[in-house]
Amino acid sequence: MNDTVTGSDRGKYAAAKAALDFIKPGMKVGLGTGSTAAWFVQLLGNLVNNEGLEIVGVPTSSRTRDLAASLNIPLTTLEDAGWLDVTVDGADEFDANLNLIKGGGGALLQEKIVASASNQMVVISDASKQVDALGAFPLPVEVVRFGWGSTESTIEEVLVGADVANRRITMRMDGDEPYVTDEGHYILDLHLNRIGDPRGLAEALNRIPGVVETGLFVVMADTVLVGYDDGNVHIYDRDGGNMGRKKVHMPGEDSLYVPGA
């Protein structure tokens, strides 16, 4: 096993492998962004190249596009695909209602657009992302660069009346410069500690001129697969709650490696 692989990585791998059960020949598949989604893209590439699986992928970021292309996964754009059968993506946090915080990788806007254009959103995660209440992970808010300081001030005003435990805001940086998304925007990270009303906060933030989108994915995930380092995967369904578990085969220690490592 690669020295960089951790127990969390093995859990991500298990969840990603379980997500392959949702993929059928001929599907149009949204490909998420982030460390967990990268495991899924790698495994999907194995099926395409070694077992002749015929699918077409729609990546949610330039980073995912490059990874998928390197694995010879056929790709198209959302405009050409029109509508997708399923999107498989990770999450930075999820709660018991399968509400999510996403955007730690900076691709929240494209991730939300692609997921919204899918019949089903399957979220893959290791156990560390499961929380009682969202908010320990900073909430990303994508904002237009023009007047971003004014937008930040308005966000601060909204947070005063919101059911949150903290109200600190930071600009996401890329070295010495603000991080710029694929769509050319900035990201403000909201350090809230706890979000008592995810739906209400998402609606309030999205009403602010200058806010493009938030990393709150409310009533969007249909299924969450939580993987563990022993290959067990717990399955949660938005309508049915805890739907039980399954066990996936884990590769030998010498053949498991972090995608891109």
C-alpha positions as CSV (number, residue, x, y, z in Angstrom):
1,M,0.0,0.0,0.0
2,N,1.2,3.5,-0.8
3,D,2.7,5.2,2.3
4,T,0.2,8.1,1.8
5,V,-2.9,5.9,2.1
6,T,-4.7,6.3,5.5
7,G,-7.7,4.7,7.1
8,S,-9.8,7.6,5.8
9,D,-8.5,7.0,2.3
10,R,-9.5,3.3,2.5
11,G,-13.0,4.4,3.7
12,K,-13.2,6.8,0.7
13,Y,-12.2,3.9,-1.6
14,A,-14.8,1.6,-0.2
15,A,-17.6,4.2,-0.6
16,A,-16.4,5.0,-4.2
17,K,-16.4,1.3,-5.1
18,A,-19.9,0.8,-3.7
19,A,-21.1,3.7,-5.8
20,L,-20.2,1.8,-9.0
21,D,-23.4,-0.3,-8.3
22,F,-25.4,2.8,-9.4
23,I,-23.7,3.0,-12.8
24,K,-25.2,1.1,-15.8
25,P,-24.1,0.9,-19.4
26,G,-25.2,3.9,-21.5
27,M,-25.5,6.3,-18.6
28,K,-24.6,9.9,-18.5
29,V,-22.7,10.4,-15.3
30,G,-21.8,13.6,-13.4
31,L,-18.3,13.3,-12.0
32,G,-17.7,15.1,-8.8
33,T,-14.6,17.0,-7.5
34,G,-12.4,16.4,-4.5
35,S,-10.4,13.6,-2.9
36,T,-13.3,11.2,-2.5
37,A,-14.7,11.8,-6.0
38,A,-11.2,11.1,-7.4
39,W,-11.4,7.6,-6.1
40,F,-14.6,7.1,-7.9
41,V,-13.3,8.5,-11.2
42,Q,-10.3,6.2,-10.9
43,L,-12.5,3.1,-10.4
44,L,-14.8,4.2,-13.2
45,G,-11.8,4.5,-15.5
46,N,-10.9,0.9,-14.6
47,L,-14.3,-0.3,-15.7
48,V,-14.2,1.7,-18.9
49,N,-10.8,0.5,-19.9
50,N,-10.7,-3.0,-18.6
51,E,-14.4,-4.2,-18.8
52,G,-15.7,-2.1,-21.7
53,L,-18.2,-0.1,-19.7
54,E,-19.8,2.4,-22.1
55,I,-20.7,5.6,-20.3
56,V,-20.1,9.3,-20.8
57,G,-19.0,11.6,-18.0
58,V,-19.7,15.3,-17.3
59,P,-16.9,16.7,-15.0
60,T,-17.7,19.3,-12.4
61,S,-14.3,21.0,-12.6
62,S,-11.2,21.4,-14.7
63,R,-9.4,19.2,-12.2
64,T,-11.8,16.3,-12.6
65,R,-11.9,16.8,-16.3
66,D,-8.1,16.4,-16.5
67,L,-8.2,13.3,-14.3
68,A,-11.0,11.6,-16.2
69,A,-9.3,12.4,-19.6
70,S,-6.1,10.9,-18.4
71,L,-8.1,7.7,-17.6
72,N,-9.7,7.7,-21.1
73,I,-13.2,8.2,-19.8
74,P,-15.4,9.6,-22.6
75,L,-16.4,13.1,-21.6
76,T,-19.0,15.6,-22.8
77,T,-20.4,18.9,-21.6
78,L,-23.6,19.4,-19.6
79,E,-24.9,21.5,-22.6
80,D,-24.4,18.5,-24.9
81,A,-25.6,15.9,-22.4
82,G,-28.8,17.8,-21.6
83,W,-29.7,15.7,-18.6
84,L,-27.8,13.2,-16.5
85,D,-28.8,9.8,-15.1
86,V,-26.7,10.2,-11.9
87,T,-24.0,12.3,-10.3
88,V,-21.5,10.8,-7.9
89,D,-19.7,13.3,-5.7
90,G,-18.2,13.7,-2.2
91,A,-19.1,16.0,0.6
92,D,-17.2,18.0,3.3
93,E,-20.0,17.3,5.8
94,F,-23.5,15.7,5.8
95,D,-26.2,15.5,8.5
96,A,-29.0,13.1,9.3
97,N,-31.3,14.7,6.7
98,L,-28.5,14.3,4.1
99,N,-28.0,18.0,3.9
100,L,-24.4,18.7,2.8
101,I,-21.7,21.2,2.9
102,K,-19.6,21.1,-0.3
103,G,-17.0,23.3,-1.9
104,G,-13.8,22.6,0.0
105,G,-12.3,21.9,-3.4
106,G,-13.5,25.1,-4.8
107,A,-16.0,23.6,-7.4
108,L,-19.3,24.1,-5.6
109,L,-21.0,26.1,-8.4
110,Q,-20.4,23.5,-11.1
111,E,-21.0,20.7,-8.7
112,K,-24.4,22.1,-7.8
113,I,-25.4,22.8,-11.4
114,V,-24.4,19.2,-12.4
115,A,-26.2,17.6,-9.5
116,S,-29.3,19.7,-10.1
117,A,-29.4,18.4,-13.7
118,S,-29.3,14.7,-12.6
119,N,-32.0,12.2,-11.8
120,Q,-30.0,11.1,-8.8
121,M,-27.2,12.4,-6.6
122,V,-25.1,9.8,-4.9
123,V,-22.7,11.1,-2.2
124,I,-19.6,9.1,-1.2
125,S,-17.8,9.8,2.1
126,D,-15.7,8.4,4.8
127,A,-17.1,8.4,8.4
128,S,-15.4,11.6,9.4
129,K,-17.8,13.7,7.3
130,Q,-21.0,12.5,9.2
131,V,-22.1,15.2,11.7
132,D,-25.0,15.9,14.0
133,A,-25.2,19.5,12.8
134,L,-23.5,21.2,9.8
135,G,-21.1,24.0,10.3
136,A,-17.8,22.6,11.8
137,F,-16.5,22.7,8.2
138,P,-16.3,26.3,6.9
139,L,-19.2,27.0,4.6
140,P,-18.0,28.2,1.1
141,V,-19.9,31.0,-0.5
142,E,-18.9,31.8,-4.1
143,V,-19.1,35.6,-4.9
144,V,-18.6,37.8,-7.9
145,R,-15.3,39.6,-7.7
146,F,-16.8,43.0,-8.4
147,G,-17.7,44.6,-5.1
148,W,-16.9,41.5,-3.1
149,G,-16.2,43.5,0.0
150,S,-19.7,45.0,-0.1
151,T,-21.0,41.5,-0.6
152,E,-19.1,40.3,2.4
153,S,-20.5,43.1,4.5
154,T,-24.1,42.1,3.5
155,I,-23.3,38.5,4.4
156,E,-22.1,39.6,7.8
157,E,-25.5,41.4,8.3
158,V,-27.4,38.2,7.3
159,L,-25.4,36.1,9.8
160,V,-26.3,38.4,12.7
161,G,-29.9,37.1,12.4
162,A,-29.0,33.5,11.5
163,D,-29.1,30.5,13.7
164,V,-25.3,30.0,13.8
165,A,-22.7,29.6,16.5
166,N,-20.0,31.9,15.0
167,R,-19.8,34.5,12.3
168,R,-16.2,34.8,11.2
169,I,-15.5,35.2,7.4
170,T,-12.3,34.7,5.6
171,M,-11.3,35.1,1.9
172,R,-10.0,31.8,0.4
173,M,-6.5,32.3,-0.7
174,D,-4.2,30.6,-3.3
175,G,-0.8,31.6,-2.0
176,D,-0.7,35.3,-1.7
177,E,-3.6,35.9,-4.0
178,P,-7.4,35.2,-3.6
179,Y,-8.4,31.8,-4.9
180,V,-10.3,32.1,-8.2
181,T,-12.8,29.4,-9.2
182,D,-13.2,27.9,-12.7
183,E,-16.0,30.4,-13.3
184,G,-13.7,33.4,-12.3
185,H,-15.2,34.1,-8.9
186,Y,-13.9,34.4,-5.3
187,I,-14.8,32.2,-2.4
188,L,-15.6,33.5,1.1
189,D,-15.4,30.8,3.8
190,L,-17.9,31.2,6.6
191,H,-16.7,29.8,9.9
192,L,-20.0,29.2,11.6
193,N,-19.3,26.2,13.9
194,R,-23.0,25.2,13.8
195,I,-25.8,25.9,11.3
196,G,-29.2,25.4,12.9
197,D,-31.3,26.1,9.8
198,P,-29.4,25.1,6.6
199,R,-32.3,25.7,4.3
200,G,-33.1,29.1,5.7
201,L,-29.4,30.2,5.6
202,A,-29.0,29.0,2.0
203,E,-32.1,31.0,1.0
204,A,-31.0,34.1,2.8
205,L,-27.5,34.1,1.4
206,N,-28.7,33.4,-2.2
207,R,-30.8,36.5,-2.0
208,I,-27.7,38.7,-1.7
209,P,-26.6,40.5,-4.9
210,G,-23.0,39.3,-5.5
211,V,-23.5,35.9,-4.1
212,V,-23.4,33.4,-6.9
213,E,-24.0,30.2,-4.9
214,T,-23.4,28.6,-1.5
215,G,-21.9,25.3,-0.5
216,L,-25.1,24.3,1.3
217,F,-26.7,21.4,-0.7
218,V,-30.1,21.1,0.9
219,V,-32.5,18.3,-0.2
220,M,-30.3,17.4,-3.1
221,A,-28.5,14.1,-2.1
222,D,-30.6,11.1,-2.6
223,T,-28.2,8.5,-1.2
224,V,-25.0,8.8,0.9
225,L,-22.5,5.9,1.0
226,V,-20.2,6.0,4.1
227,G,-17.1,3.8,3.7
228,Y,-14.9,2.3,6.4
229,D,-11.4,1.1,6.2
230,D,-12.4,-2.6,6.5
231,G,-14.6,-2.4,3.4
232,N,-17.9,-1.9,5.1
233,V,-20.2,0.7,3.6
234,H,-23.2,2.1,5.4
235,I,-26.1,3.3,3.1
236,Y,-28.3,6.2,3.9
237,D,-31.3,7.2,1.9
238,R,-33.0,10.6,2.1
239,D,-36.5,9.0,2.1
240,G,-35.7,5.8,4.0
241,G,-33.0,6.8,6.4
242,N,-30.5,4.1,7.3
243,M,-30.8,1.5,4.6
244,G,-28.3,-1.0,6.0
245,R,-24.8,-1.8,4.8
246,K,-22.8,-3.8,2.3
247,K,-19.2,-5.0,2.2
248,V,-16.9,-4.3,-0.8
249,H,-13.7,-6.2,-1.6
250,M,-10.7,-4.1,-0.7
251,P,-7.5,-4.5,-2.8
252,G,-4.2,-5.7,-1.3
253,E,-2.0,-3.2,0.4
254,D,0.4,-3.0,-2.5
255,S,-2.2,-2.1,-5.0
256,L,-4.1,0.7,-3.3
257,Y,-2.9,4.2,-4.0
258,V,-4.2,7.7,-3.7
259,P,-5.4,9.1,-7.1
260,G,-2.9,11.6,-8.3
261,A,-0.3,10.7,-5.7
